[in-house]
Amino acid sequence: MNLMNIVKPNVLNELKKGNKEVLQGLSPIVAMQYGLDLQKEVGVHNDPSPIDSNEVSKAMLEHLMADGAVKERLMKEIEERDKAFAEKVELAKQVTNEFEHGEAIKQITKEVTG
């Protein structure tokens, strides 16, 4: 049994009594979770939103892509990000190669002087 199993019912009981002070000091996410749990326990069900978020996202993306300046800026940002990533990969390869080469030299030196 963990502490949340003990604390959670007590907090929910206090919330049912209207005591919101039990939420003070908790992170907003934990406080929100208690609120959702209380709604679930009391039987409050929110109707699903009549707004389809996927359709809204598609419409916004289409609108942004229709605007040539925005599309161009996004493409440029993507290209810059890809270029920066490629440069980091190349640098990592160089460092790895130098490290491996350095380790090989140390090994040869140890064998020769050994």
C-alpha positions in Angstrom: 0.0 0.0 0.0 1.4 3.4 -0.9 0.8 6.8 0.7 -1.5 7.9 -2.1 -4.0 5.1 -1.2 -4.3 6.6 2.3 -4.2 10.3 1.4 -6.4 10.2 -1.6 -9.7 9.2 0.1 -9.1 11.8 2.9 -8.5 14.6 0.4 -11.6 13.5 -1.6 -13.7 13.4 1.6 -12.6 16.9 2.5 -13.3 18.1 -1.1 -16.8 16.6 -0.8 -17.3 18.7 2.3 -16.3 21.8 0.3 -12.9 22.2 1.9 -10.7 23.4 -0.9 -7.8 24.2 1.4 -6.7 20.6 1.2 -5.5 21.4 -2.3 -3.1 24.1 -1.1 0.6 23.1 -1.5 -0.2 20.5 -4.1 1.0 20.9 -7.7 -1.6 22.1 -10.1 -1.6 18.8 -11.9 -2.2 16.8 -8.7 -5.0 19.3 -7.6 -6.6 18.9 -11.1 -6.4 15.1 -10.8 -8.2 15.3 -7.4 -10.9 17.5 -9.1 -11.3 15.0 -11.9 -11.5 12.1 -9.5 -14.1 13.9 -7.5 -16.1 14.6 -10.6 -15.9 10.9 -11.6 -16.9 9.8 -8.1 -19.8 12.2 -7.9 -20.9 11.2 -11.3 -20.3 14.4 -13.3 -19.8 13.5 -16.9 -18.7 16.0 -19.4 -20.2 15.7 -22.8 -17.7 15.1 -25.5 -16.7 18.3 -27.2 -18.6 19.0 -30.4 -15.4 20.3 -31.8 -13.2 17.7 -33.5 -9.7 18.7 -32.6 -8.2 16.7 -35.5 -10.3 18.6 -38.0 -9.3 21.9 -36.3 -5.7 20.9 -36.6 -6.0 20.0 -40.3 -7.8 23.3 -41.0 -5.2 25.3 -39.2 -2.4 23.5 -41.0 -4.1 24.0 -44.4 -4.6 27.7 -43.6 -0.9 28.1 -42.6 0.3 26.2 -45.7 -1.9 28.4 -47.9 0.0 31.4 -46.7 3.2 31.3 -48.7 5.3 33.3 -46.2 4.4 31.0 -43.4 5.1 27.9 -45.5 8.5 29.3 -46.6 9.4 30.2 -43.0 8.5 26.7 -41.7 10.5 25.1 -44.5 13.5 27.3 -43.8 13.3 26.4 -40.0 13.1 22.7 -40.8 16.1 22.9 -43.2 18.1 24.9 -40.6 17.2 22.3 -37.9 18.2 19.4 -40.2 21.5 21.2 -41.1 22.3 21.8 -37.4 21.6 18.2 -36.7 23.8 17.0 -39.5 26.6 19.2 -38.2 26.3 17.7 -34.7 26.3 14.2 -36.1 29.5 15.0 -38.1 31.1 16.5 -35.0 30.2 13.4 -33.0 31.7 11.2 -35.6 34.9 13.2 -35.6 35.2 13.1 -31.8 34.5 9.4 -31.8 37.1 8.8 -34.5 39.7 11.0 -32.6 38.9 9.1 -29.4 39.3 5.7 -31.0 42.5 6.9 -32.7 43.9 8.3 -29.5 43.0 5.1 -27.6 44.8 3.0 -30.4 47.9 5.2 -30.1 47.9 4.7 -26.3 47.6 1.0 -26.7 50.5 0.8 -29.2 52.6 3.0 -27.0 51.9 0.8 -24.0 52.8 -2.3 -26.0 56.0 -0.8 -27.4 57.2 0.6 -24.0 55.6 -2.3 -22.0 
